[in-house]
Amino acid sequence: MKHKSSHAWLVTAALLTLFAAPGMSQVGTGQMPRFPNVSVTGQTRSNAAATMRTSGLAIVPQDFAKLTLAPGFLMELNVLDDPDLVGSFRIDQQGDLALPIIGAIHVAGETVSEARIQIRNKLLADQILKNPQVSLTVLEYTAPEVTIVGEVVSPGRYPLLAPRKLVDVLALAGGTTLIAGNEVQITRGSVATGHALIHYSRATDPKTVEDVIVNPGDTVQVKRAGIVYVLGAVNRPGGYVMDQEGTLSALQAISMANGTALTARTGTIHLLRRNGAGTTEDIALQFEKMSRGKTEDVQLHESDVLYVQTSKLKSILTNTQSIMASVTSASIYAVAVH
């Protein structure tokens, strides 16, 4: 009885020592490893701990199954009962896989499954084997990339193994910034497909852009939103980013500037807009009537300037050029949309 009690104590101590080994301190009950129903000696404990340290789960990208083969990939081919068709072969610059007996097979642009079927069909067509059992595995691959630039949190180049939705690709770069506009330009990797201009914003229902697909090798550019400037007798003069749908009215812009100052002349404000000829056009807006709903609100364009006069000003504009010059020093405010 004493012998059995001592033996049980040794087994318990060995298990506790094993769980206290490096790397085991954070193992929860849902992750607890299973051990065979045998006695645990010091040697068994050492072997088990070494096995756990050297083994682990390989993290495979979500879209690895859709990976298309490309030049530079190293493939491992194994055809049952045919040692001549066993080995590692690299896809050349033409996208061909040069195999013994079979010859060159073009596999670029195909998935592993499609390439495997093509090899099997070739063996059948050439009557090399009657019922070939073909195994094809990727040993090394060159990860294709997508370039994401413009108004995103982390612009750069990101691995993209297979075509993915636009919303997923933007998420790779941390999403769009507060001053992102509602246009995304996708430059296709192939010259033949050219460019695609997508209207996209935070306010857009993701379902409306689910059909927009980005392919490996594409460049995604998120364009900056338009900016309008509110200057003069307002409480917070500066530049304001147009909302996520790319529109902003005069009343909305004044509201973003925390309203007009106490000294403001609110009867008429001035909209300065550059026309196609490159000159500045002065448009008088009946702000008082507009704010009361007696006249229609005016939609602004990118780079428009709203100028609110003070009561001391006698002329419509003392110096239009000085107003336009102050645009360059105005602070830019982005309004977060929640």
N, C-alpha and C positions, 0 to 999 in steps of 0.2 A: 504493500500500500504506500509505503514511504517512497519506494522507487517510482511508482506511477505519479505521485504528487510532484516529485522532483522533476520528472520528465515533462509534465504539463507546465510547470513553472518555466522550464528552459524554452519550451515552444512559445509560450506567451512573451517571454523576454526577447526572443529572436524576432517575432513579428513586430513588436514595438520598436526594436532597433531598426528594422527594415523600413518602417513607415517614417522614422525620424531621419533617414538618409537624405543627403542633399537632393533637392528637387522634389521631395515628397511632402514638404511642409504645407503646401497649398492644395493638396488633393482632397476634394470634398467627397461626400458620400456618394454622389452621383457619378464620380470619376474613379471610385475605388477599384483597384485592379483585383482580378480574381486569381487565386492561387490553388493549385491542386491539393487534394486532401492527403498530404504526406507530411512527414515530420520535416522540420526546417532546421538544418544544421548550419554551422557557421559558413561552410563552403557554399551551401545552397543559397543562403542569404546574400553572399557576395556575388554569386552568379546572377541572381535575380535583379539585384540593384544595378549591376553592370548592363544587363539587358535593357532595363528601363531607361538608363541614361543614353544608350546608343540608338534606341528605337524611337520612332515618333511618326506622326501623321504628316505626309507631304501636303502642303497647301496648293491646291490646283486652282487656277483662275476660273471664274464662273463660266466664261465662254470658251474654255479650252476645247470642249467637244466640237465647237464650230470652227476651230482653227483651220485655216486653209494652208496648204503646203506652199512653200516658196523656195527659191534658190538659197542654198546654204544650210537647209535642214539636213540633219543626220538621221537616217532611218535605219531601223533594225528589221531585217526580213528573216522570217523563219517559215520554211515550207516543210511540212512533215514528210519524213522518209526521203528527203532529197538534200543531202549535205552540200551539194553545189549551190543551192539557193538559200543558204544560211549565212548571215553576216551583216555587217554595217555598211551602208552605202549613203553617200551624200548627193543631194540634188544639185545639179550643176547650174550655171548661170542661164542656160536656156530653159530651165525648169524640167529637165529630164532626169530620170533615175536610170542609170546604166547598170543593168543586171546581167549576170552571167546566163548564158543559154538563151534567155528571153530577148536581150538587147535593150535598147533605150525605150523608156516609156515616159510620156509627158504627163507629169502629175501636178505641176504648178497650178494653183487655183482650185485644187480638189481637196476634200477632206481626207482624213486617214482612211475612213471607211470606203470612200469612193475609189481611192488609189488601190486599196486592197482588192476590191472587186475587179478593178481593171487588170491587176496582175493575175488574178485567178482566171478571168476570162481569156487572157492571153495564153496561159498554160493549157487551157482546154482547146482553144482555137488551133494552136500549133501542135496539138496532140502530144504534148510533152508528158502530161499526167492525166489520168482518167478522172480522178476525184481529188484535186489538190486542196490541202488544208493549209491556208495561207494566214500567217500572222504578221502584222505590220505595226511597228511602234515608233513613236518619235523619241529619239534620244536627245537631240539638241535642236533648238529652233531659234530663229531670229525674230524677236517680237516686233511686229509692225506697230507703228505709232500713229497717233493723231495729234495735230498741233492745235492748241487752243490759245487764242490771243484776244486782246481787247479788254473789255470791262468784265473780267472774271477775277475771283479772289486770288487764284494762283495760276497765272498763265504759264504755259510751257508745253512740253511734249510728253505725252502719256501713252503707255502701251495699250494697244487696242487689237486684240486677237481676231475679232470678228465684227461684222456690222452691228451697231447698237443704236438705240433710240437717242435723239438729240438731248432729251432731258437727262438721260443717264450720262452722256458724254460731258455735259455742262457740270454735272455733279462731280466728275473726276477732278475738275479745276476748282472745286469749292463753291460752285454756283456763281451767279452774277453779282456785281457790285451794286451799290445804291444808285450810281449814276449810269447804269446800263440802260440803253435804249430798248426799243421794241423790234429791232431788226438784227438778225443773225445771218451772216453771209457764210456759206459753206463752199469752199473751193475744192472741187473734187481732185483726187490724185491723178485721175486720167484727164488729159487735155480734151478728150472728145466730149466729156460730160460737162465741162465748163463750170459755171457758178450757179448757185441757188441762193436766193434771198428769201429768208424765212421771217415772218412776223411772229415774234415770240416775246413774252413778258411774264412777270410774276402773276399778273392778273389773268393771264390766259389759262383756260382750262387745259390741263395736261393732255386730256383726251383728244383735243383738237390738233395736237402736234405729235401724236403717237406714230403717225405714218412717216414722219421725217426721220430718215435713217442716215447715220454717219458711217462711212466706210473707213477701214484702215488706210492711212496715207492721206486722208482729207485734212484740210485746214479749216477750223471753225473760228470765225471772228465775230465777237459780240460788239456791236457798235455802241458808241456813247450816245446818251440821250441828248436832245437839244436843250439849250440853256437860254432863258430870257432874263433880262436885267430890269430891276425895279429901282429907280434912282429918284433923288429929290426928297420931298417932304414926306417920307415914310419912316416908320419906326425902326425898320431893319433893312436898309438898302443893301443890294447885292445881286448876285446872279442866282437864279433858281432853276433847278433841273425840272424839265417837263415830266409829267406823270408817266406811269408805266405804259399807257396806251399812246404816248407821244403827242398828247393834246394838253393845252392849258389855256384858260381864258383870262381876260384882263382882270375880272373880279377875283379869280382864284389867285392870280399872281400878287395882287394887292394884299389879299388875305395872308399869303405866305410871308409877306413883308411886315406882318403884324399890323396891318392897316395904315391909314394915313396919320401923319402927325397933326398936332393941334393947330399948327400954323399953316396947314395945307389949304390950298385953294381946290376944293373938291368939285367945283362946277364943271370944269373941263380939265382933263389930263391929256398928255401928248404921247402918241405912239410913234416912235422913230423906227422906220423899217427900210432896210437897204433893198433897192429894186434891182432888176436885172442889169441895168446900166452901171451899177456900182455906186450910184448916188443915194443919199439918204432922203427918204420921203417923210414928211411930218403929217401925221393924221391926228386930228383933234377928236377926242372921245368925250361924250357927255357922261362923265362918271357919276354925277349926282342922280341923273335919271336912270342910268344903268343899274345903280345899286338899289334903286326903288322898284325896278322891274318895268319901268316905263319905256325903256329902249332895250334892244337885244344886246346881250353880252357878246364881246368880240373875241374870236379865237386867235391866239397868238401864233407866230411862226418862230422857228429857231433863230436866235440872235436878235429878236426884237427887243427894243428898249422902251419901257414905260417910264415917263418922267412926270412927276407930280410937282407943280409949282408951289411956292410959298406965297403968302399974301403980299409980301414986299415986292414981288416981281411985277413989273408993269407991262412988259412985252411978253409975247407968247413963249419965246425962247431967247435968252440973252446970248447964248453962244452954243449953237448945235454941236460944233466941233469939240468943245470942251466936255460936253456931255458924253459924246462918243468916246473921247479919250479916257474918261473915268471908268469905262467898261473894263479896261484891262486891269485895273486895280481893285475891282469889286470882288468881294468874297463870294464863293460859290456855296450854296446851301442845297443839300440833298435831303429830301423828305422821305423818311422810311415808310414803306407801306406794310402794314401789319394785317 
